C-alpha cells in the first residue's frame, strides 16, 4: 500500500530506487517514530509535526472533486461527519495525516479540544483529547510512522529514508511530457499514479493538475520547497503567508465535528523575496574570475 512504501524494508520494495539505509545493529538510527507518534501511543514525547489546512485541502475527494472546504463553515456551527470530510478522500491523505479518530494500534487517535453534549455514563470517551495532539494545526503527520512499533524510544528507529522512488519518476516524466507538448502521455502517466490508489482518471490535464498531483504524492518527502523555487512561484506561495489549522469540537449527540479555523503559525509571517530564488556566487569565486557578475 501507499503507506507501507515508507515503513517497509528496502529489500523487495520495488518502489524504492535509492534510499539512505538505517540499521539499529549498525547504530545508524533516527527518531522519526518517537517524534511523530501521537500522544496516547508514545512515551510522552511525540505529536511534533503537523499538516496545515491548506495542505490537506489539496487532496481531492474520492470522486475526483476538489478537496477545498468553504471557510465560512469553519465557525464551529456547521457540523461534519468524518466519512464525508476525511475518509472519503484520496487514500493518500489518510496514509499521510492523523485525523480525529484515526484507527491506530487497536485504538483511536484523538484531537478534539472539547466534547459538546452529554457523555454517556460508563463511556471511555474523554472530554478533551491529549494536549499534544491539539496544540497546533489539528492534523498530525502519519507518513513514515510505523504502526508496528509500540511506545517508540528515541534514537532507535531504523526505517530507511527514501531518496528516489518510482512515483517521483512518473511525476517527473509527466511534467516533462506536458511541458514539451505531449499532453496525452502526461495524462497517461498521471493516471497510472492515480489508479494505484483507486482515484478516478483525469479526463483532461493542466500544469496545475500535475503540480497538485506532485504535492499529494510526494508530501513531506523533501520536494515541495525546491519545486516552487524551480517553478518560480515561491513568492506567491510563501511570501507574506501564515498558514492555518483547525480546532476540532466533537458533538457527541450527533457524532459529528464542528471546526474552527485557527492560526497555526503563531502569528508568524513567512518571507520569500525574488532574490531568494538565487544563491550567491560569492566573493571567492568572483575574485578568481572578475567576469562573474553576482546574483541579485
Secondary structure, DSSP 8 states (H G I E B T S, - for coil): -TGGGGTS-STT-TTEEEEE--BTTTTB-B-HHHHHS-TTSSSS-----B--HHHHTTS-BTTS------GGGTEEEEEE-HIIIIITB-HHHHTTEE-TTEEETTEEE---SEEES---TT----SS--GGGSSSSS-EE-TT--TT--S--TT-B---EEEEEHHHHHHHHHHHHHHTT-HHHHHHHHHHHHHTTT----SS--HHHHHHHHHHHHTTSS-HHHHHHHTT-HHHHHTT---EEEEEEEETTTTEEEEEEEETTTT------GGGGS----HHHHHH-TT-----
